């Protein structure tokens, strides 16, 4: 899902702030990276919230769908949990 945030920053409800994240579109292989700045809003169908520009890059063209299927990998900051809560 996208939001009006700053490029390079993203939100996820279950991954710790400060975590470096890579998001890959499962249908076309496009990817983008960001740093989680907070836990963000919670939605049962949304794994991660990306700035519009980064979301659009995953679609490799105009953003036409509010949600897409992605694979997310991350490296948790030192001293934090590395799994979903």
Secondary structure, 3 states (H helix, E strand, C coil): CEECCCCCEEECCCCCCCCEEEEEECCCCCEEEEEEEECCCCCCCCCCEEEHHHHHHHHCCCCCCCCCCEEEEEECCCCCCCCCC
